[in-house]
Amino acid sequence: MQKLKAEIERRLVRHLAEHPFWRHLAEETPAAFAAVQETLTAPGKRLRPRLFCQACRAGGCEPFPSFAPVVLALELAHSFILIHDDIIDRSAVRRGVPTLPEQMNRLFAKKPADGFRGSDFALVTGDLIYTLAIESLLQAEASDAQKTGMIRLFTRAALDTGRGALLEMRAAQTPLDELTVENIETIYALKTGSYTFALPLQLAAVCSGNRRKPDPLFPDPGTSAGIAFQLKNDLQDLRQWVDDGPLPDDIRDGRRTWALVYAGSREALGEPETLAAVEKAKEEHTRYALDITADAGLKELLRLALS
Amino acid sequence: MQKLKAEIERRLVRHLAEHPFWRHLAEETPAAFAAVQETLTAPGKRLRPRLFCQACRAGGCEPFPSFAPVVLALELAHSFILIHDDIIDRSAVRRGVPTLPEQMNRLFAKKPADGFRGSDFALVTGDLIYTLAIESLLQAEASDAQKTGMIRLFTRAALDTGRGALLEMRAAQTPLDELTVENIETIYALKTGSYTFALPLQLAAVCSGNRRKPDPLFPDPGTSAGIAFQLKNDLQDLRQWVDDGPLPDDIRDGRRTWALVYAGSREALGEPETLAAVEKAKEEHTRYALDITADAGLKELLRLALS
């Protein structure tokens, strides 16, 4: 598994070194290029490309080298989403390094009179990384029909992700007692599940020529995995907080997490009943998520991601 | 020509009424949908889709109905670029109506404590419209090879546009005497020329099966047209200002326009020599731009756009 992660990261480094767009940026605005390089190569689990590779192998197809551009596209798309998320959330740190908007604020917003913020540079850079992700899908050694199929899946996941982000922002402006945990599960499934879990598995199905219809019992492999994945994060934050850690950022920023909506108030958030309910929901969704595949390697990777 | 514009606008209205994504948004966040609807249907020249249609016809192919999704994609992509531009520029009005970030600021940023600005909603909405543009290309009645060809052209233009936007922001932070008019022409060609002029003509070549190699004398049909198009805008602003109108927004905001770099200072900007130089450069680039085509209809449309 470490070997696969290293291979994914090698592809990222090579992309940054070789793509004409990055060469232009490195020449025209070296400081911006260095910031992007640090952001894209910051330590990460590379979960989405790893799921894709594992699912390819489960479908009897070797992802490297033919589908290396798909691996790259998934990681670039994830970075794009994180960058725009960090602008919206005004996050300063991610994966242990300053976020791209934060780095660009330090680099470029030295002169308030010029009217541009670092986040403006980060916004455009995010758009560019999104474009590079789509362009990368076109580089796969695949038929044109496979490529259009992959791009169709990709746009569908991007629509889910953006719709989830809009719903999440609206929920933050909605009184707690008007929201249900089902509302929050929809947001988790759309914003995280679709591109993190459903998309890699669906792309692998296209690459391995596996056109099997979705199992009617589990029509969308991303829903439960996405919900479980977010509940896992919520639970980690909550447990730290109960152990006298800091108030989770999401709660501080008014985010409507599953736990907060279940608890009904910030005061009830740390109660044992709330934690038990989050734990139970997480286990239930993890069980559904693991049932989507009979492949041992994929099951193991999903289990690791969700626990 | 009015008929073509009406047809393009009908397609936009139908897209907003029928696409599942917009139906979700209309149901989940009706106020956001109304704002998007107003932004996308605000009066506009629809220059990019009109260039595409005219170039299709020049190539012997009828754009409707087979390539209506390409028409739509061009207008959606343009809207995406305007929305992200309006966030960066903090523009409040565009095409006579409040910009999307401005409308969303009024709608959603009523509670400062919730941490989200209207521009955050607009940022995500822009990303979604970009995705819908790519998805629309996939709906054309064309072969998979044509579709991948169109998406490749589309991503290339998007990379140019973003690179131009980054260069423009950097130029605004660069002392005037370190910039040349050639630097500014590069920005105009990348940021505006590529997606406004080159892309529609290149897409039409794919749709009409015209694989003719680019003329070596005019390798990039967008460069001169893009420069001339921006110079026309600069000239309009300057003439208004000289006639005791307001200081052009671009100059007020520290933008490095061709005229400002040529003049060398804000004081020299209104001098007759500056206006004459802008006029001369605009005429020269317009001449090059009109030479890219022998088709009378296309030439006429370019002439209208550039004068």
HADDOCK unambig.tbl for C-alpha pairs under 7 A between the chains (distance, minus, plus):
assign (segid A and resid 88 and name CA) (segid B and resid 116 and name CA) 6.93 0.50 0.50
assign (segid A and resid 88 and name CA) (segid B and resid 120 and name CA) 5.46 0.50 0.50
assign (segid A and resid 114 and name CA) (segid B and resid 172 and name CA) 6.49 0.50 0.50
assign (segid A and resid 114 and name CA) (segid B and resid 173 and name CA) 6.38 0.50 0.50
assign (segid A and resid 114 and name CA) (segid B and resid 253 and name CA) 6.76 0.50 0.50
assign (segid A and resid 114 and name CA) (segid B and resid 254 and name CA) 5.90 0.50 0.50
assign (segid A and resid 115 and name CA) (segid B and resid 253 and name CA) 6.39 0.50 0.50
assign (segid A and resid 116 and name CA) (segid B and resid 88 and name CA) 6.94 0.50 0.50
assign (segid A and resid 120 and name CA) (segid B and resid 88 and name CA) 5.45 0.50 0.50
assign (segid A and resid 121 and name CA) (segid B and resid 166 and name CA) 6.52 0.50 0.50
assign (segid A and resid 124 and name CA) (segid B and resid 162 and name CA) 6.00 0.50 0.50
assign (segid A and resid 128 and name CA) (segid B and resid 159 and name CA) 6.03 0.50 0.50
assign (segid A and resid 128 and name CA) (segid B and resid 162 and name CA) 6.11 0.50 0.50
assign (segid A and resid 131 and name CA) (segid B and resid 155 and name CA) 5.80 0.50 0.50
assign (segid A and resid 131 and name CA) (segid B and resid 158 and name CA) 6.80 0.50 0.50
assign (segid A and resid 131 and name CA) (segid B and resid 159 and name CA) 6.91 0.50 0.50
assign (segid A and resid 135 and name CA) (segid B and resid 152 and name CA) 6.52 0.50 0.50
assign (segid A and resid 135 and name CA) (segid B and resid 155 and name CA) 6.15 0.50 0.50
assign (segid A and resid 144 and name CA) (segid B and resid 144 and name CA) 5.26 0.50 0.50
assign (segid A and resid 144 and name CA) (segid B and resid 145 and name CA) 5.42 0.50 0.50
assign (segid A and resid 144 and name CA) (segid B and resid 148 and name CA) 6.50 0.50 0.50
assign (segid A and resid 145 and name CA) (segid B and resid 144 and name CA) 5.42 0.50 0.50
assign (segid A and resid 148 and name CA) (segid B and resid 144 and name CA) 6.49 0.50 0.50
assign (segid A and resid 148 and name CA) (segid B and resid 148 and name CA) 6.57 0.50 0.50
assign (segid A and resid 152 and name CA) (segid B and resid 135 and name CA) 6.54 0.50 0.50
assign (segid A and resid 155 and name CA) (segid B and resid 131 and name CA) 5.80 0.50 0.50
assign (segid A and resid 155 and name CA) (segid B and resid 135 and name CA) 6.16 0.50 0.50
assign (segid A and resid 158 and name CA) (segid B and resid 131 and name CA) 6.82 0.50 0.50
assign (segid A and resid 159 and name CA) (segid B and resid 128 and name CA) 6.04 0.50 0.50
assign (segid A and resid 159 and name CA) (segid B and resid 131 and name CA) 6.91 0.50 0.50
assign (segid A and resid 162 and name CA) (segid B and resid 124 and name CA) 6.01 0.50 0.50
assign (segid A and resid 162 and name CA) (segid B and resid 128 and name CA) 6.13 0.50 0.50
assign (segid A and resid 166 and name CA) (segid B and resid 121 and name CA) 6.53 0.50 0.50
assign (segid A and resid 172 and name CA) (segid B and resid 114 and name CA) 6.47 0.50 0.50
assign (segid A and resid 173 and name CA) (segid B and resid 114 and name CA) 6.39 0.50 0.50
assign (segid A and resid 253 and name CA) (segid B and resid 114 and name CA) 6.71 0.50 0.50
assign (segid A and resid 253 and name CA) (segid B and resid 115 and name CA) 6.42 0.50 0.50
assign (segid A and resid 254 and name CA) (segid B and resid 114 and name CA) 5.91 0.50 0.50
